[in-house]
Amino acid sequence: MPRSSIEIFDLDSRKSEVVWETEALFEAPNWSPCGSYLLLNSEGRMYRLMLDGAVAPEVVDTGFAVECKNDHGISPDGEWLAVSDKIVFDKSAIYILPAVGGEPRLVTDNLPSYWHGWSPDGRRFAYCGIRDVFFDIYTIGIDGGDEQRLTFGEERSDGPDYSPDGRWIYFNSSRSGRMQIWRVPAEGGPAERITDSSYADWFPHPSPAGDKIVFLSYDGDVFDHPRDLHVRIRMMDTDGSNAETLFELFGGQGTMNLPNWAPNGRQFAYVRYFPVA
């Protein structure tokens, strides 16, 4: 029995295809802008899974960063990787390195910080960070410097991802009492609630066309985003209307924490898990 199944869902056929299965725990696929591979993490290392029929993923050289979390992504031009690694500071820090592999360069001085999305122009990150006791949404330039805070301690805010026009950052927040999807202007401003569901909604990812958002929903009484639960992947319009459940699966943490759309906007990648024997 595999532990992880890397899969692709096609919006046109409404069917899933298994790309690769493994007994190891793999997480959080990003789809490369060129469309040729998925980027995943497993046990602190980053892997590139080619979509041309390769039998197994290849390790990406991330230098000293060998405790990478499932908070990573590929730049819009395909030239860079952002990773979140804890080996230096014993807290998650965001680094940038060449997509082909190489030595990471530190971006965030304030820690812990967890990467979640590139701006469309590739010049900024959206991420979440814990400052004092507050878990909030921030952006920062890829060369570092001062971070811009977008949420201000309204309970927990997590999972930020840019809209393809760069105008909005979608995220999930528990400020209403249950984790729901919200959005905030990327330049700062008041947050707007997008979902009002009975589920606990996490990890919103706008499509490349900017017309749909795919996200993960737990049962409404589930706290945080644990792995190995029965969950559902849902899709809605960007204003929260026309929400539908695409399918249910055994998953959760690691299924689709990060931007996961194909460049054509008609498919997305995710991980299905199987119970540990």
N, C-alpha and C positions, 0 to 999 in steps of 0.2 A: 504494500500500500504506500503510495507516495505521501509525503508531508505537504508539498507545495505543488500547485498546478498553475503555470503561467498561461493565461488565456487572453483571447481577444474577442470582444463583442462587436458584432457588425450591426449597425442601425438599420440597414436596408433589409437584410434577411432576418433580423431579430434572432440571430443564432450566435453561439459562442464556438470558438475554435481553440483547441488545446495546442499551444506552441511547444511546451516542454514541461515535463514532470520530473520531480526529484524527491529523494528522501530527506534532503536538507531543507532548512527553513530559509526561503527567499522572500523578499519584501519589495513593495513600492516601486512598480515599474514606471519609468519615464519613457516616452517614445521620442526617438531622435528626430530633429527637424528634417533630416534627409530621408526619414522613413525606413532606414535600413536596419536599425537595431533598437533593443530595449535596454535601458540601464537599470540595474537592480542592486540591492545590497544583501549580503548574507554574512553573519558572524563577523561583522566589522569591516569586511572588504567589499569593494565595488566590482560589479561584473557587467560585461557587455554581452548580451544575447542577440546574435545576428538572426535576422528573420529570413535568411535564404536557405533554411534547412539545416543549419548547424546543429550538431548533436548535443552540444553543451556550451555554456557561456564561458567567456575568457575573462581572467582577472584584469582589472584596470590598475595600472601602476599609480598609486596615490601617495608614493613616498612614505613619509613617516606616519601618515594618517591611516592607521589600520584598526581604528575603533569607530568606524563610520556608522552613524545611525541611519534610520530610514527617512532622512530629511536631505534630499539631494536633487539635483536637476541639471539639465543641459541647456546652455544658452540658446537664444533664438537663432543665432547664426551657426550653431553646432560646434563652435570653437572651444568652448570652456565648460567645465563642470564646477558646480557648487556642491560642497559636501559639508556635513556637520559632524565633527569628530571631537572626541573628548580626551585623547591620549596625552596632550600636552598639559592641559589645565585641570584635568579631571572634571571638567564641565564642558558641555557642548559648545564649540566655537565654529563659526562659519569660515570656510576657506574656499579659494578659487584655484583651479589648476587647469592645464590644457586638457582638452577632451581626449587626446591620444595618450594621456598619462604624463606625470611629472611631479615636481615638488609643489606642494600647496603653499599658497600665500594667505596669511590671515587677513580677514576683512573686519570682523567684529571684535572690538575691545571689551565691550560689555557682555557679561556671561551670566547664565547660560543663554545661548541663542540657537534657534532651530530653523534652518532654511525651509522655505515653502514655495517661492515663486519668483520667476524673472519678470521684470517689466518688459513690454513688447520691444522696446529699443535696446534691451540687453544692458542697460546702464545702472539699474537698481535691482535690489532684492526686496521681496516681502518676506517677513519672517516673524516668528513669535519668540518672546523672551520673557524670562522671569527677572524682575527688578524689585528688590525687597521681597514682598509676598505676592506681587501682582503679575499675572500671566497675561501679557498684552501683545498687540500687533504693532510692528515697526517696519520701516523701510530704511535702506542705507545704500549709498553708492557702492559700486563694486570695487572701488579703490579705497573704501573705508571712510573714515571721518565721522561726523556726528550722525547719530541715528534720529529718524523722525518718528515720533510716537503718534499712533493713530487711534488707539483706544486707551482708556484711562481708569482701569481697575473696576470696570463694570462686570464683576464676576470674571470667569475665565473666558478668554478669547484665543482662538487657535485656528490653524489650517488656512492661512491667507493665500489667495491666488488672484493674479491680475486678470481683468477683462482684456480681450485682445486689442481694444482701442486705448488701453492704458488709463481709462477714466476712473474705473472702480477697482477696489480690492474686495473680493468676496471672502468671507470667513465664517466660522461658527463660533457662537457665544452662548453661554448659559445665563445671560443677564435676565432673561425672561422666566427663569426657573427651570427650564429644560433646554438642552443644547439645541439651537436652531441656527438657520443660515441667515446671515446679515451681510450688508455691504457698506463700505465707507468710501468717500472720495479719496483717490490715491494721493491728492495733495493735502488731505486733511479736511475734517468737517464732521457733521453729525452722521451717525450710523443709521441705516434704514433696515428694518426687518424684512426678510424675504419669505421665510417659511413660517407657518403657524400650524404645525402638524402634531400628531400624537406620538410621533417617533422622536428619538434623539438623533438629530441630523448633524453629520460631520463631513468635512473635506470637500467643499464645493469646487468644481473645476469647470470654468467656462470653456465652451467649444471654440475652436479657431475661428469659426464664422461669427461668434458672439451671439448666437441665437438660443443656445441651450446650455444648461448646467447639469452635469452629472455629479452625484453625491452619494454618500453612504449613510444608511439609516439603521440604527439599532432600535430595539424595543425601547419604549419611552422611559422605562425605569432603570435603564443601564447607565451607570456613571462612568465617566472617562471613555476611553476607546480601546477596550481589551480585545485580545485575539481569541479565536476559537469559540465563536458564538454564531448562532443563526441570525444573519443580517440580510439586508436587501440593498441593491443598487437601484437608485431612483434617478429620474431625469425630469427637468422642468424648464420652462421658459425663464429668461433672466430676471423677470419680475416676480417669479414664484408661481405663476399660473401654469395650468396644464401639467401638474405634477403627476407622474406615473411610476409604478414599480416595473422596472425592466426585467428583473429576475431576483430570486433569493439564492443564498449560498451560505456555506459555512466559512466564516472569515472574520473580518474586523480589522484590528491593528495590522498594518502591512498590506491590506487588500488594495487600497488606492489612496494612500496618504498624500500623494503628490500629483502634479500635472501629468496626465496619462493619455491624452488624446492623440490619435494619429494626425499627421499634418493635413490630411484630406478632410478631417472633421467628421468622418462617417464611421469611425471605429475608435475604440479605446481599449487599453490593456488593464488587467487587474490580476490579482492572485487569489485563487481559491485554496483553502486549506483542508486538510483531512485530520480527523482526531488522532491524537497520539495513542498508540496501543498501550 
